[in-house]
Amino acid sequence: MTGSEYVPRGSPIQLVCNATGHPDPPLDIDWFKDGRMILSDAQSGLIVTKKADSSTLVSVLAVRHSKMTDAGEYS
């Protein structure tokens, strides 16, 4: 996915990545913002969750209340 998305300040942001492997799903997914790895930090409202099934690993990056500092390029 490429392009730009804009959200009002204070709105939640949710990014979803589905990674598929055969015969097993990938072991992990890392999120990056402007080239720096993102770590889950519930206290700051930044949460990364991961869930695997038979062949897919789904990771969700959620920002509870967006701030101007959340602007950037996510991968």
PyMOL CGO cylinders between C-alpha atoms (Angstrom):
from pymol import cmd
from pymol.cgo import CYLINDER

trace = [
    CYLINDER, 0.00, 0.00, 0.00, 1.30, 3.41, -0.85, 0.3, 1, 1, 1, 1, 1, 1,
    CYLINDER, 1.30, 3.41, -0.85, -0.02, 6.93, -0.74, 0.3, 1, 1, 1, 1, 1, 1,
    CYLINDER, -0.02, 6.93, -0.74, -1.02, 9.42, 1.90, 0.3, 1, 1, 1, 1, 1, 1,
    CYLINDER, -1.02, 9.42, 1.90, -3.80, 9.30, 4.45, 0.3, 1, 1, 1, 1, 1, 1,
    CYLINDER, -3.80, 9.30, 4.45, -4.79, 12.24, 6.59, 0.3, 1, 1, 1, 1, 1, 1,
    CYLINDER, -4.79, 12.24, 6.59, -6.64, 12.03, 9.91, 0.3, 1, 1, 1, 1, 1, 1,
    CYLINDER, -6.64, 12.03, 9.91, -7.81, 14.81, 12.20, 0.3, 1, 1, 1, 1, 1, 1,
    CYLINDER, -7.81, 14.81, 12.20, -5.55, 15.39, 15.20, 0.3, 1, 1, 1, 1, 1, 1,
    CYLINDER, -5.55, 15.39, 15.20, -6.81, 13.35, 18.15, 0.3, 1, 1, 1, 1, 1, 1,
    CYLINDER, -6.81, 13.35, 18.15, -8.37, 10.66, 15.94, 0.3, 1, 1, 1, 1, 1, 1,
    CYLINDER, -8.37, 10.66, 15.94, -7.30, 7.03, 16.22, 0.3, 1, 1, 1, 1, 1, 1,
    CYLINDER, -7.30, 7.03, 16.22, -5.08, 5.48, 13.56, 0.3, 1, 1, 1, 1, 1, 1,
    CYLINDER, -5.08, 5.48, 13.56, -5.07, 1.77, 12.72, 0.3, 1, 1, 1, 1, 1, 1,
    CYLINDER, -5.07, 1.77, 12.72, -2.65, 0.19, 10.25, 0.3, 1, 1, 1, 1, 1, 1,
    CYLINDER, -2.65, 0.19, 10.25, -2.95, -3.52, 9.40, 0.3, 1, 1, 1, 1, 1, 1,
    CYLINDER, -2.95, -3.52, 9.40, -0.36, -5.82, 7.84, 0.3, 1, 1, 1, 1, 1, 1,
    CYLINDER, -0.36, -5.82, 7.84, -1.22, -9.36, 6.65, 0.3, 1, 1, 1, 1, 1, 1,
    CYLINDER, -1.22, -9.36, 6.65, 1.87, -11.47, 5.93, 0.3, 1, 1, 1, 1, 1, 1,
    CYLINDER, 1.87, -11.47, 5.93, 1.34, -14.90, 4.40, 0.3, 1, 1, 1, 1, 1, 1,
    CYLINDER, 1.34, -14.90, 4.40, 3.81, -17.78, 4.21, 0.3, 1, 1, 1, 1, 1, 1,
    CYLINDER, 3.81, -17.78, 4.21, 3.73, -21.37, 3.05, 0.3, 1, 1, 1, 1, 1, 1,
    CYLINDER, 3.73, -21.37, 3.05, 3.56, -23.76, 4.78, 0.3, 1, 1, 1, 1, 1, 1,
    CYLINDER, 3.56, -23.76, 4.78, 3.86, -21.59, 7.93, 0.3, 1, 1, 1, 1, 1, 1,
    CYLINDER, 3.86, -21.59, 7.93, 3.23, -17.89, 8.56, 0.3, 1, 1, 1, 1, 1, 1,
    CYLINDER, 3.23, -17.89, 8.56, 6.20, -15.53, 9.02, 0.3, 1, 1, 1, 1, 1, 1,
    CYLINDER, 6.20, -15.53, 9.02, 7.60, -15.54, 12.56, 0.3, 1, 1, 1, 1, 1, 1,
    CYLINDER, 7.60, -15.54, 12.56, 7.31, -11.79, 13.12, 0.3, 1, 1, 1, 1, 1, 1,
    CYLINDER, 7.31, -11.79, 13.12, 6.39, -8.42, 11.65, 0.3, 1, 1, 1, 1, 1, 1,
    CYLINDER, 6.39, -8.42, 11.65, 8.21, -5.22, 12.58, 0.3, 1, 1, 1, 1, 1, 1,
    CYLINDER, 8.21, -5.22, 12.58, 6.69, -1.76, 12.18, 0.3, 1, 1, 1, 1, 1, 1,
    CYLINDER, 6.69, -1.76, 12.18, 8.77, 1.29, 11.26, 0.3, 1, 1, 1, 1, 1, 1,
    CYLINDER, 8.77, 1.29, 11.26, 8.09, 5.04, 11.27, 0.3, 1, 1, 1, 1, 1, 1,
    CYLINDER, 8.09, 5.04, 11.27, 10.46, 7.14, 9.19, 0.3, 1, 1, 1, 1, 1, 1,
    CYLINDER, 10.46, 7.14, 9.19, 12.92, 4.25, 9.17, 0.3, 1, 1, 1, 1, 1, 1,
    CYLINDER, 12.92, 4.25, 9.17, 12.94, 3.69, 12.94, 0.3, 1, 1, 1, 1, 1, 1,
    CYLINDER, 12.94, 3.69, 12.94, 11.50, 0.56, 14.48, 0.3, 1, 1, 1, 1, 1, 1,
    CYLINDER, 11.50, 0.56, 14.48, 8.31, 1.10, 16.52, 0.3, 1, 1, 1, 1, 1, 1,
    CYLINDER, 8.31, 1.10, 16.52, 7.87, -0.64, 19.86, 0.3, 1, 1, 1, 1, 1, 1,
    CYLINDER, 7.87, -0.64, 19.86, 4.49, -1.09, 21.50, 0.3, 1, 1, 1, 1, 1, 1,
    CYLINDER, 4.49, -1.09, 21.50, 3.97, 1.39, 24.35, 0.3, 1, 1, 1, 1, 1, 1,
    CYLINDER, 3.97, 1.39, 24.35, 0.46, 1.25, 25.82, 0.3, 1, 1, 1, 1, 1, 1,
    CYLINDER, 0.46, 1.25, 25.82, 1.23, 4.14, 28.16, 0.3, 1, 1, 1, 1, 1, 1,
    CYLINDER, 1.23, 4.14, 28.16, 1.78, 6.48, 25.21, 0.3, 1, 1, 1, 1, 1, 1,
    CYLINDER, 1.78, 6.48, 25.21, -1.20, 5.02, 23.31, 0.3, 1, 1, 1, 1, 1, 1,
    CYLINDER, -1.20, 5.02, 23.31, 0.85, 3.15, 20.69, 0.3, 1, 1, 1, 1, 1, 1,
    CYLINDER, 0.85, 3.15, 20.69, -0.09, -0.52, 20.56, 0.3, 1, 1, 1, 1, 1, 1,
    CYLINDER, -0.09, -0.52, 20.56, 1.22, -3.29, 18.28, 0.3, 1, 1, 1, 1, 1, 1,
    CYLINDER, 1.22, -3.29, 18.28, -0.69, -6.59, 18.28, 0.3, 1, 1, 1, 1, 1, 1,
    CYLINDER, -0.69, -6.59, 18.28, 0.06, -9.79, 16.40, 0.3, 1, 1, 1, 1, 1, 1,
    CYLINDER, 0.06, -9.79, 16.40, -2.07, -12.83, 15.68, 0.3, 1, 1, 1, 1, 1, 1,
    CYLINDER, -2.07, -12.83, 15.68, -1.13, -15.92, 13.66, 0.3, 1, 1, 1, 1, 1, 1,
    CYLINDER, -1.13, -15.92, 13.66, -3.33, -18.57, 12.08, 0.3, 1, 1, 1, 1, 1, 1,
    CYLINDER, -3.33, -18.57, 12.08, -2.37, -21.52, 9.86, 0.3, 1, 1, 1, 1, 1, 1,
    CYLINDER, -2.37, -21.52, 9.86, -0.60, -19.49, 7.16, 0.3, 1, 1, 1, 1, 1, 1,
    CYLINDER, -0.60, -19.49, 7.16, -1.01, -15.78, 7.96, 0.3, 1, 1, 1, 1, 1, 1,
    CYLINDER, -1.01, -15.78, 7.96, 0.45, -13.44, 10.56, 0.3, 1, 1, 1, 1, 1, 1,
    CYLINDER, 0.45, -13.44, 10.56, -1.65, -10.31, 11.09, 0.3, 1, 1, 1, 1, 1, 1,
    CYLINDER, -1.65, -10.31, 11.09, -0.16, -7.32, 12.88, 0.3, 1, 1, 1, 1, 1, 1,
    CYLINDER, -0.16, -7.32, 12.88, -2.05, -4.15, 13.81, 0.3, 1, 1, 1, 1, 1, 1,
    CYLINDER, -2.05, -4.15, 13.81, -0.41, -0.85, 14.71, 0.3, 1, 1, 1, 1, 1, 1,
    CYLINDER, -0.41, -0.85, 14.71, -2.89, 1.30, 16.62, 0.3, 1, 1, 1, 1, 1, 1,
    CYLINDER, -2.89, 1.30, 16.62, -2.48, 4.89, 17.77, 0.3, 1, 1, 1, 1, 1, 1,
    CYLINDER, -2.48, 4.89, 17.77, -5.21, 5.78, 20.26, 0.3, 1, 1, 1, 1, 1, 1,
    CYLINDER, -5.21, 5.78, 20.26, -5.12, 9.59, 19.90, 0.3, 1, 1, 1, 1, 1, 1,
    CYLINDER, -5.12, 9.59, 19.90, -3.05, 10.90, 16.99, 0.3, 1, 1, 1, 1, 1, 1,
    CYLINDER, -3.05, 10.90, 16.99, -0.71, 13.83, 17.48, 0.3, 1, 1, 1, 1, 1, 1,
    CYLINDER, -0.71, 13.83, 17.48, 1.25, 15.92, 14.98, 0.3, 1, 1, 1, 1, 1, 1,
    CYLINDER, 1.25, 15.92, 14.98, 4.36, 13.91, 15.98, 0.3, 1, 1, 1, 1, 1, 1,
    CYLINDER, 4.36, 13.91, 15.98, 2.64, 10.77, 14.61, 0.3, 1, 1, 1, 1, 1, 1,
    CYLINDER, 2.64, 10.77, 14.61, 2.93, 12.20, 11.09, 0.3, 1, 1, 1, 1, 1, 1,
    CYLINDER, 2.93, 12.20, 11.09, 5.46, 10.34, 8.95, 0.3, 1, 1, 1, 1, 1, 1,
    CYLINDER, 5.46, 10.34, 8.95, 6.06, 7.36, 6.72, 0.3, 1, 1, 1, 1, 1, 1,
    CYLINDER, 6.06, 7.36, 6.72, 5.05, 3.99, 8.16, 0.3, 1, 1, 1, 1, 1, 1,
    CYLINDER, 5.05, 3.99, 8.16, 6.18, 0.62, 6.87, 0.3, 1, 1, 1, 1, 1, 1,
]
cmd.load_cgo(trace, "trace")
